[in-house]
Amino acid sequence: MTDAASPPSALSPLGAAPPPGPKCIHLGASVLPEELARYAVGLANARGGTILVGVGSEGEEGVQDLHPLMLTHAIFELSGGRLSVNVQSHRQPGGREVLSVFVPRAPYVLSDPSGAVLAWDGQHLVPVSQAEAEPVADADYTATIPPDASLADLDPAEVGRLRLFAERSGGQRAAPIAGLPDIDFLRELGLIAPSGGALRPNLAGILLAGTPAAIRAHIPQAEVCFYHHQTLDVEFHFREDLLRPIPATLSRLAELIQARNRFTPVQVGLFRIEVWEQDETVYREALLNALTHRDYQSRDAVHVHLYPNRLDILNPGGLPGGITPGNILRHQPKRRNPLLAEVLARLGLIEQAGVGVDKMFGLMLRHGKEPPEFTTYPDAVELSLHSMGFDAEFVRFVARKQEELQTLSLDMLIVLSVLAREGEATRAELARALQLAEDRTPRLLRQMEDIGLIERAGVGRGIAYLLGEEAREALQRANLRQAMQAPAPVPVAAPAVPSGPNLWSGGWGKSLPATAVQLRPASQLPVGEIPTAAEQEEQAPRQATMPPAPRSDLTQPPAALTSRDAAHLHGPSRAEIRAIALALAREKGAVCNADLRGACGLTQPQAWRVLRGLVQSGHLERTGGGRSAAYQLPGRGQS
């Protein structure tokens, strides 16, 4: 039996796959997406588990035409966006491929696509009542008082740090208690309470102000492991394990990240915007969320990996209370550790209204970067903050529009960011990016049309949305200027002296020297010049430490650049990309994802969507599966 908390060990040879059970379901390769969604919902209602696709009753069959993204998308769509799963591919001896679908526990009752409420009983999907399926609310573990805890477990210096936060929080609930004696101050925050005839700290109090010895004795899983990778390889060259109170841990993490951080200045009129590789507000929110909402009953530590192109934060316990990567912007805020979250919010360290994730998304999009990326597992969640490159002209355009309109909502930023990256998008694609039902997007899109931010093209089901004329011209002019060999900006060093006192000893990015570099983002390159993901990763270490090299002759436009040439600096349209895919299929006999990426400079998902669309429209046929999938003209295989 395979437990939901761990992936199936290497599904070894035929017959060695784990048997079905309460936590594991075997399905053949011919399973339909709708049927798979029913099993996923039933397993989620039974506290989660694993579905193996391509493992029939008599052993492994292998999958042919199922891509992991297809399963993830099908389950998300068929569950109405309420269930997000993680799919991994396992290549078996003989070339067969098996997919493992890790299904998290449902925080509330889910229904299948037909509306039925089902649960997996270990052998079959069976109907269940609301009372049977409703999960029981977990107790607040951070409110637990260890029986052998005492006031000696609290560090007076850390209590003083909490008092300073209370004084400077500006909140009506925190500031009045800042002047109280230590015992009364901690009692008002709910960090100590009578137990066994004495005042004792609870786990939240130890997490926020405990001595290292007390944390090691009562809650050693509060450890945070920091790794710095000089390259994109899994090997790290520096590691530091932190077992300190949460404020001290955050301070040290800020020092470790900021010592390796850099920014690029972007001039917008008379003002200058500093675009950091890792924005201090963004990683501050990410780290606070990780330490506030992690599962402290898990014995695992939080792992923080700083790579040249991203910051990864791996958190035990997964996303709380029904929140998934597909609804995290819309779902009602959930607190796994209510007492700890309440105290941090009262001290002004986190947003009690649950807008921390919105803040992260908004800042990264305003700075022309990809939004935060969440990956869920049965017992953990990983947050990736990508830092490689940004669209400087998009930053300028957003800043000008913000000043002009006085408001530019997060939803508007999401739409603008998608259209700047993709060129065009349908209403359904924008709805997925917005994490909204498609019928809830028209008002937003009409509002953006009315103020000229976007435009509509096509009719009927072929309607797509583009950036407005002003945005297109601004981005096009920027690409043209850069193509005409504009001089590269000089790296700018961050100030080495803090501007004032800061509660965080690391200053959250204001006290440590750093060197800035100017990276040319992929969004400013013609589509045909955008490097592939592998090329970006290969170049990342070099780009992270030195200014960009002059463009080669192959990518420089001629001295006399016509208006038609300039119009094509954004690269081929979607229709042209489809034509290129068909031409490659005719010339080579078959086209694969890598061929289209190399020809058009697309990402892997972008190329996959184009090829999938051509298969659905009957222009291409798919052969093979997984990474060996190829696409050929209809009937070519029979000739």
Buried (B, 14 or more C-beta within 10 A) or exposed (E): EBBBBEBBEEBEEBEEBBEBBBBBBBBBBBBEBEBBBBBBBBBBBBBBBBBBBBBBEEEBBBBBBBBBBBBBBBBBBBBEBBBBBBBBBBBBEEEBBBBBBBBBBBBEBBBBBEEEBBBBEBEEBEEBEEEEBBBEEEEBBBBBBBEEBEBEBBBEEBBEBBBBBBBBBEBEBBBEBBEBEBEEBBBBBBBBBEBEEEBBBBBBBBBBBBBEEBBEBBBEBBBBBBBBBBBBEEEBEEEEEBBBBBBBBBBBBBBBBBEBBBBBBBEBEEEEBBBBBBBBBBBBBBBBBBBBBBBBBBEBBBBBBBBBBBBBBBBBBBBBBBBBBBBBBEBEBBBBBBBBBBBBBBBBBBBBEBBBBBBBBBBBBBBBBBBBEBBBBBBBBBBBBBBBBBBBBBBBBBBBBBEEEEEBEBBBBBBBBBBBBBBBBBBEBBBBBBBBEBEEBEEBBEBBBEEEBBBEEEEEEEEBBBBBEEBBEBBBEBBBEBBEEEEBBEBBEBEEEEEEEBBBBBBBBBBBEBBBBBBBBBBBBBBBBBBBEEEBBEBBBEBBEEBBEEBEEEEEBEEEEEEEEBEBBBBBBBEEBBEBBBEBBEEEEBBBBEBBBBBBBBBBEBBBBBBBBBBEEEBBBBBBBBEEBBBBBEEBEEE
